[in-house]
Amino acid sequence: MAEEKKAEKKAGGSGNKLMIVVIALLLLVLVAVGGLAAYMFTSLHASAGDAHAEQAAEKPKKKEGPPIFEKLDTFVVNLAGNGGNMLQVDMQAELADEETKKKFTEYMPKIRSALILLLSSKSPDELATPEGKVKLKAQVKKIINESMDAGEEEPVENILFTAFIIQTQ
């Protein structure tokens, strides 16, 4: 009987050692995975910070001097719907620089065509509210930049309405 207990003790002792080795290996794997995750997170965060720094470096600094504005000819369009309503609007575009002003002038026929299509698709109800006018400003800016084949850059920085008349009948 003493021999059986010794055999059980030996078997149990080696089982405990095996369990300790397995636990140690699992802890080692967990530490390695945690370290890898921390490394990936910090390097990803650092590269995102570098990307933001590069984008900030690529953006041109605010130009000095007064802004550059270019007046568009007056638009008079029939508004959407059956009411025979009309819109008369004067706009000015705030441009990035003098080179953009030249390009803006060169693209004017394409810009006017796109704007006529946009303006004539609007209803008086859409344009009657301040929110509608702000939305229209954003759409005009987007259409002009697209018409100028600007891609990601925005040569037109802002649109200003200098006259805005809706005639209803």
trRosetta pair geometry for C-beta under 8 A, 3 or more apart (Angstrom, degrees):
i j d omega theta_ij theta_ji phi_ij phi_ji
1 4 5.6 -46 -153 28 39 113
1 5 6.8 38 151 -17 66 101
2 5 5.8 -52 -152 34 36 111
2 6 6.5 37 150 -19 65 104
3 6 5.7 -52 -150 35 35 113
3 7 6.4 36 152 -20 66 105
4 7 5.7 -55 -151 36 32 112
4 8 6.4 32 152 -18 66 105
5 8 5.6 -52 -146 37 33 111
5 9 6.2 37 153 -23 65 106
6 9 5.6 -53 -147 35 31 114
6 10 6.4 31 154 -19 64 104
7 10 5.8 -52 -149 35 31 110
7 11 6.3 27 153 -15 64 107
8 11 5.7 -57 -146 41 31 108
8 12 5.9 28 156 -16 67 111
9 12 5.7 -57 -141 43 27 109
9 13 6.0 31 156 -24 64 109
10 13 5.7 -54 -144 35 27 114
10 14 6.5 21 159 -13 62 105
11 14 6.2 -57 -149 38 28 104
11 15 6.4 33 150 -23 62 109
12 15 5.4 -54 -147 35 33 117
12 16 6.5 36 154 -21 65 101
13 16 5.8 -50 -150 32 31 111
13 17 6.6 31 151 -17 63 104
14 17 5.4 -49 -148 36 38 114
14 18 6.3 42 151 -22 66 104
15 18 5.6 -52 -148 36 31 113
15 19 6.3 33 151 -20 64 105
16 19 5.6 -53 -148 36 32 113
16 20 6.4 34 152 -20 65 104
17 20 5.7 -53 -149 35 32 112
17 21 6.5 33 152 -19 64 105
18 21 5.7 -53 -149 36 32 112
18 22 6.3 32 153 -19 65 106
19 22 5.7 -54 -147 36 31 111
19 23 6.3 30 155 -17 65 107
20 23 5.8 -53 -145 38 30 110
20 24 6.2 32 154 -21 64 108
21 24 5.7 -54 -146 37 29 113
21 25 6.3 29 155 -18 64 106
22 25 5.8 -54 -148 37 29 110
22 26 6.4 31 152 -19 64 106
23 26 5.6 -54 -148 37 32 112
23 27 6.3 32 153 -18 65 105
24 27 5.7 -53 -148 37 30 111
24 28 6.3 34 151 -21 63 106
25 28 5.5 -52 -147 36 33 115
25 29 6.4 34 153 -19 65 103
26 29 5.7 -52 -147 36 32 111
26 30 6.3 32 153 -18 65 106
27 30 5.6 -53 -146 37 32 112
27 31 6.3 33 155 -19 66 105
28 31 5.8 -53 -146 36 29 110
28 32 6.3 30 153 -19 63 107
29 32 5.7 -56 -147 38 31 112
29 33 6.3 28 155 -17 66 106
30 33 5.8 -54 -144 39 30 108
30 34 6.1 31 156 -18 64 109
31 34 5.7 -55 -145 40 29 112
31 35 6.2 31 155 -20 64 107
32 35 5.7 -54 -146 37 29 111
32 36 6.3 29 155 -18 63 106
33 36 5.7 -53 -146 37 31 112
33 37 6.3 32 154 -20 65 106
34 37 5.7 -54 -146 36 30 111
34 38 6.3 30 155 -18 65 106
35 38 5.7 -53 -146 37 31 111
35 39 6.3 32 154 -20 64 106
36 39 5.6 -54 -147 37 31 112
36 40 6.2 29 155 -18 65 106
37 40 5.8 -55 -145 38 30 110
37 41 6.2 30 156 -19 65 108
38 41 5.8 -55 -145 38 29 111
38 42 6.3 21 160 -12 65 108
39 42 6.2 -60 -145 41 26 103
39 43 6.1 18 160 -12 65 112
40 43 6.0 -59 -140 42 26 104
40 44 5.9 26 159 -19 64 111
41 44 5.9 -57 -142 39 25 109
41 45 6.1 24 157 -17 63 110
42 45 5.6 -53 -141 40 30 111
42 46 6.0 31 156 -20 65 107
43 46 5.6 -51 -141 38 32 111
43 47 6.2 30 157 -18 65 105
44 47 5.9 -54 -144 38 29 106
44 48 6.3 31 153 -19 63 105
45 48 5.7 -53 -148 36 30 111
45 49 6.4 32 150 -19 63 105
46 49 5.5 -53 -151 36 33 114
46 50 6.4 36 149 -21 65 103
47 50 5.3 -47 -146 35 37 115
47 51 6.3 43 150 -23 65 100
48 51 5.5 -48 -148 33 34 114
48 52 6.5 35 151 -18 64 101
49 52 5.7 -51 -149 36 34 110
49 53 6.3 34 151 -19 65 105
50 53 5.5 -54 -147 37 33 112
50 54 6.2 35 152 -21 66 104
51 54 5.6 -51 -146 35 32 111
51 55 6.3 32 153 -18 64 104
52 55 5.7 -52 -147 37 32 111
52 56 6.3 32 153 -19 65 105
53 56 5.7 -53 -147 37 31 111
53 57 6.3 31 152 -20 64 107
54 57 5.5 -55 -147 37 32 111
54 58 6.2 31 153 -22 66 106
55 58 5.6 -54 -145 35 32 111
55 59 6.6 38 155 -27 64 99
56 59 5.9 -46 -150 24 32 112
60 63 7.4 18 133 -57 119 81
60 96 7.7 90 56 -171 145 115
63 96 7.5 137 -27 -180 138 58
63 97 6.5 172 -92 -88 151 87
67 94 5.3 -26 170 -147 132 106
67 95 8.0 134 172 47 84 55
67 157 8.0 -117 -149 62 119 137
68 94 7.0 115 73 -162 56 57
68 95 4.6 -59 97 64 108 95
68 96 7.5 -24 50 71 123 20
68 97 6.6 104 12 -136 153 15
68 98 6.6 -153 -116 -72 155 54
68 100 7.5 128 92 68 141 107
68 101 5.7 -100 161 -59 131 122
69 92 4.8 10 -174 169 113 123
69 93 6.9 150 -154 75 60 43
69 94 5.8 -33 -96 -97 74 59
69 95 7.2 160 -103 9 20 87
69 160 7.5 -32 -132 30 122 130
70 92 6.7 159 75 -160 34 74
70 93 5.1 -17 59 58 90 95
70 95 5.9 40 -3 -24 110 127
70 101 5.6 161 -62 -135 128 89
70 104 5.5 133 58 112 167 149
70 105 7.3 -129 -154 -61 145 82
71 90 7.4 -15 -160 -178 100 98
71 91 7.7 149 -154 93 55 46
71 92 5.1 -38 -98 -102 59 88
71 162 7.8 -30 -126 12 99 150
72 75 7.4 1 125 -33 118 99
72 90 7.4 170 72 -163 80 54
72 91 4.8 5 39 71 121 92
72 92 6.9 -166 6 -93 78 33
72 93 6.7 74 -38 -17 104 99
72 111 7.6 -120 -120 125 122 126
72 112 7.6 164 -165 -90 111 84
72 115 7.6 26 -179 34 154 176
73 112 7.2 10 46 -107 111 125
74 88 6.5 0 179 -169 110 89
74 89 7.3 160 -158 80 65 37
74 90 5.2 -37 -104 -86 78 83
74 163 7.5 -16 -121 65 102 129
75 87 7.3 -2 113 109 98 95
75 88 7.1 169 88 -149 55 42
75 89 5.1 -11 59 58 102 86
75 90 7.8 175 20 -80 73 35
75 91 7.5 12 4 2 114 107
75 112 7.9 -178 -93 -147 103 82
75 115 6.4 -107 -93 130 149 118
75 116 6.7 -163 -144 -91 115 70
75 119 5.8 125 147 6 143 174
76 86 6.4 6 -173 179 84 116
76 87 7.2 178 -145 88 42 51
76 88 4.8 -3 -102 -102 82 81
77 86 6.9 164 85 -154 35 70
77 87 5.4 -10 59 57 84 96
77 116 6.0 165 -93 -149 130 71
77 119 4.6 124 36 111 154 115
77 120 4.4 -117 173 -74 129 85
78 84 7.2 -58 -143 -149 107 44
78 85 7.2 113 -163 78 62 50
78 86 5.8 -48 -103 -100 48 72
78 120 6.0 40 69 -135 65 100
79 83 7.7 -12 77 63 105 102
79 85 4.3 -31 45 92 120 102
79 86 6.5 -169 -8 -102 89 16
79 87 5.4 93 -62 -23 102 104
79 119 7.9 -82 -99 154 70 72
79 120 6.8 -155 -111 -144 29 47
79 122 5.8 -61 -142 89 95 72
79 123 5.9 105 162 -131 113 30
79 124 5.5 100 117 -50 164 74
79 127 7.5 -111 -121 12 137 135
79 166 7.3 22 -40 -143 149 98
80 120 6.8 108 -52 156 75 56
80 121 5.6 26 -49 -167 128 31
80 122 6.1 176 10 79 106 20
80 123 4.9 -67 71 -74 99 72
81 85 6.4 23 67 22 118 114
81 123 5.2 83 -34 -127 120 97
81 124 7.1 -66 27 5 149 91
83 124 7.2 -50 64 -1 145 132
83 168 6.4 -22 146 -154 134 82
83 169 6.0 160 161 57 82 81
84 169 4.6 -30 85 44 108 138
85 123 7.9 72 61 -163 143 56
85 124 4.8 -75 166 -51 166 122
85 166 6.5 3 179 -178 114 90
85 167 6.5 170 -158 87 63 57
85 168 5.0 -14 -111 -110 104 60
85 169 6.5 -155 -79 13 55 81
86 166 7.5 164 86 -157 47 47
86 167 4.5 -1 57 54 95 107
87 119 5.9 -141 81 176 140 110
87 122 7.1 33 -35 75 157 118
87 124 8.0 -173 -68 -94 98 72
87 127 6.7 13 -107 91 131 176
87 164 7.9 -24 -165 -162 93 67
87 165 7.2 151 -158 83 47 55
87 166 5.6 -17 -102 -105 74 69
87 167 7.7 -160 -73 20 28 74
88 163 6.8 -35 122 126 91 112
88 164 7.9 163 88 -150 60 23
88 165 4.4 -4 57 59 99 105
88 167 7.2 44 -4 -14 101 107
89 119 6.9 -147 27 -129 134 139
89 161 6.3 -62 -161 -139 102 102
89 163 6.4 174 -148 92 37 72
89 164 5.2 20 -115 -109 88 64
89 165 7.4 -164 -70 29 53 62
90 161 7.1 106 77 -168 59 59
90 162 4.4 -59 103 69 109 96
90 163 3.9 52 23 33 108 100
90 164 7.8 -112 35 -54 65 54
91 140 6.8 -125 -142 170 162 156
91 159 5.8 -17 -167 -171 120 98
91 160 6.6 145 -159 77 64 50
91 161 5.8 -38 -100 -104 75 51
91 162 6.7 169 -101 11 19 86
92 159 7.6 154 79 -159 44 52
92 160 4.7 -14 59 61 92 104
92 162 5.8 60 -12 -31 103 120
93 104 6.6 -169 82 -147 145 145
93 141 8.0 143 -129 -109 95 72
93 144 6.4 -160 -110 167 141 169
93 156 4.9 -60 -168 -135 118 110
93 158 7.5 156 -160 83 50 49
93 159 5.9 -25 -105 -104 66 68
93 160 7.8 -169 -79 21 20 78
94 156 7.0 104 68 -167 55 64
94 157 4.7 -65 103 66 101 97
94 158 4.0 15 37 53 125 92
94 159 7.5 -132 13 -66 82 24
94 160 6.8 77 -32 -17 99 106
95 100 4.4 -180 180 104 112 121
95 101 5.2 141 90 -70 165 74
95 104 6.0 -89 -100 -36 138 147
95 155 6.2 -5 -150 158 83 83
95 156 6.2 -42 -101 -106 63 55
95 157 6.8 149 -126 7 10 92
96 100 4.6 102 48 -18 90 156
96 154 7.6 138 -56 102 121 61
96 155 5.1 -98 5 -149 118 56
96 156 7.8 -90 -23 -62 85 18
96 157 6.1 126 -71 -40 68 107
97 100 5.1 105 53 7 63 102
97 101 7.3 -111 109 -8 40 89
98 101 5.3 -46 -152 27 40 118
98 102 6.8 42 151 -19 65 98
99 102 5.8 -50 -158 31 35 112
99 103 6.6 32 147 -14 65 107
100 103 5.5 -56 -147 41 36 111
100 104 6.0 47 150 -29 68 104
100 155 4.1 176 -139 -166 122 111
100 156 7.7 176 170 -62 130 52
101 104 5.4 -48 -146 31 30 119
101 105 6.7 31 154 -19 61 102
102 105 5.9 -55 -155 33 31 110
102 106 6.6 30 149 -19 64 107
103 106 5.5 -54 -149 36 35 114
103 107 6.3 19 158 -7 68 111
103 148 6.1 79 140 -157 110 118
103 155 6.7 -69 80 -167 131 167
104 107 6.3 -69 -148 45 25 100
104 108 7.0 59 148 -65 60 80
104 111 7.5 20 -165 -39 69 158
104 144 7.8 13 -132 178 95 115
104 148 6.8 -34 -97 -98 56 135
104 155 7.1 -161 -65 129 96 129
104 156 7.4 108 -103 -74 119 97
105 108 5.7 -15 -160 -33 36 116
107 110 5.1 -59 -174 49 78 113
107 111 5.4 84 125 -30 91 104
107 147 5.8 136 163 131 124 95
107 148 4.8 -173 35 -102 174 72
107 149 7.8 -161 -107 10 140 85
108 111 5.4 -57 -139 39 32 114
108 112 6.0 33 164 -21 69 104
109 112 5.9 -52 -143 35 28 109
109 113 6.5 29 157 -19 62 107
110 113 5.9 -54 -149 35 29 112
110 114 6.5 26 155 -15 63 108
110 147 4.7 164 125 -173 102 106
110 148 7.9 152 88 -71 125 45
111 114 6.0 -62 -151 39 29 108
111 115 6.2 23 155 -17 66 112
111 143 7.6 118 -146 126 67 91
111 144 5.4 33 -137 -125 111 78
111 147 4.6 143 -88 109 62 154
111 148 7.2 18 -73 -53 108 84
112 115 5.8 -60 -144 40 29 109
112 116 6.2 33 157 -24 66 104
113 116 5.9 -52 -148 31 28 111
113 117 6.7 26 154 -15 61 105
114 117 5.9 -57 -155 37 32 111
114 118 6.4 31 150 -18 66 108
114 143 4.8 180 141 173 124 115
114 144 7.6 173 83 -79 131 44
114 146 7.5 -179 -159 82 163 103
114 147 4.9 -138 9 -77 152 128
115 118 5.5 -53 -145 38 36 112
115 119 5.9 30 160 -16 70 108
115 140 6.4 41 -120 -133 102 90
115 143 6.3 145 -78 109 65 140
115 144 7.4 23 -65 -70 109 85
116 119 6.1 -55 -138 41 27 106
116 120 6.0 17 165 -11 64 114
117 120 6.3 -62 -140 42 22 103
117 121 6.5 24 159 -25 59 111
118 121 6.0 -67 -158 29 27 111
118 122 7.4 29 151 -29 61 102
118 139 6.1 168 -164 138 135 118
118 140 6.8 165 109 -90 155 65
118 143 5.7 -94 -48 -56 148 166
119 122 6.0 -53 -164 15 38 115
122 126 5.0 -125 -163 74 90 133
122 127 5.4 72 153 -43 133 112
122 132 8.0 118 -160 179 124 114
122 136 6.9 12 -94 -101 153 119
123 126 4.8 101 56 0 77 102
123 127 7.3 -170 88 3 43 89
124 127 6.1 -72 -148 48 33 100
124 128 5.9 48 156 -47 71 105
124 166 5.3 120 -133 -177 95 137
124 168 5.9 57 -123 -87 164 107
125 128 5.8 -42 -140 11 29 119
125 132 7.9 -176 130 -88 46 158
126 129 7.9 -82 177 28 27 93
126 132 4.8 154 159 -143 54 128
126 135 7.9 -90 177 75 97 132
126 136 7.8 114 137 -60 103 109
127 132 4.9 -157 -107 133 22 130
127 133 6.5 73 -158 -73 67 71
127 136 6.5 36 -111 -45 88 147
127 164 7.9 -153 173 -180 115 114
127 166 6.0 153 99 -76 124 135
128 132 6.4 54 44 38 44 150
128 166 6.8 -75 -86 31 74 165
129 132 4.4 103 58 0 82 103
129 133 7.2 -148 96 -3 48 82
130 133 5.7 -55 -151 36 37 111
130 134 6.4 37 152 -19 68 104
131 134 5.7 -52 -147 36 34 111
131 135 6.3 36 153 -20 65 106
132 135 5.7 -53 -147 37 30 113
132 136 6.3 34 152 -21 64 106
133 136 5.5 -51 -147 35 33 114
133 137 6.5 41 151 -25 64 99
133 161 6.7 -65 -170 -8 116 155
133 164 6.8 26 -123 -160 126 165
134 137 5.6 -46 -152 28 33 115
134 138 6.8 32 151 -15 62 102
135 138 5.9 -56 -156 36 34 111
135 139 6.4 31 149 -17 66 107
136 139 5.5 -56 -146 39 34 112
136 140 6.1 37 155 -22 68 104
137 140 5.8 -54 -147 34 28 111
137 141 6.4 29 154 -19 63 106
137 158 7.9 -6 174 -170 116 68
137 159 4.7 -174 -157 73 81 112
137 161 7.0 -98 -86 -30 103 101
138 141 5.8 -53 -148 36 30 113
138 142 6.4 30 154 -18 64 107
139 142 5.7 -55 -147 37 31 111
139 143 6.2 29 156 -18 66 108
140 143 5.9 -57 -145 38 29 109
140 144 6.3 27 157 -19 65 106
140 159 4.8 89 92 -109 121 173
141 144 6.0 -57 -148 35 27 108
141 145 6.4 22 157 -14 63 109
141 154 7.6 22 166 -162 106 118
141 156 5.5 -162 -148 111 77 118
141 158 6.9 -41 -100 -137 131 22
141 159 4.9 -135 -63 -19 89 113
142 145 6.0 -60 -149 39 28 108
142 146 6.2 25 155 -16 65 110
143 146 5.7 -56 -145 41 30 110
143 147 6.1 33 155 -23 66 108
144 147 5.6 -54 -145 36 30 113
144 148 6.4 23 156 -14 64 108
144 156 4.9 34 99 -6 127 161
144 159 7.5 146 6 -78 141 118
145 148 5.9 -60 -148 40 30 107
145 150 4.5 -65 -173 31 80 142
145 154 5.3 -39 -114 -132 145 69
145 155 6.4 159 -118 37 83 77
145 156 5.4 -128 -64 34 86 103
146 149 7.6 33 177 -75 37 32
146 150 7.1 -80 -76 29 23 93
148 155 5.9 -80 106 41 156 134
148 156 7.5 142 8 -19 144 104
150 153 5.2 -113 172 77 98 78
150 154 6.4 84 142 -104 150 30
150 155 5.3 -141 -112 -1 132 99
150 156 8.0 -120 -51 10 160 82
154 157 6.5 106 122 -92 107 49
156 159 7.0 29 162 -61 122 83
161 164 4.8 16 171 -51 135 117
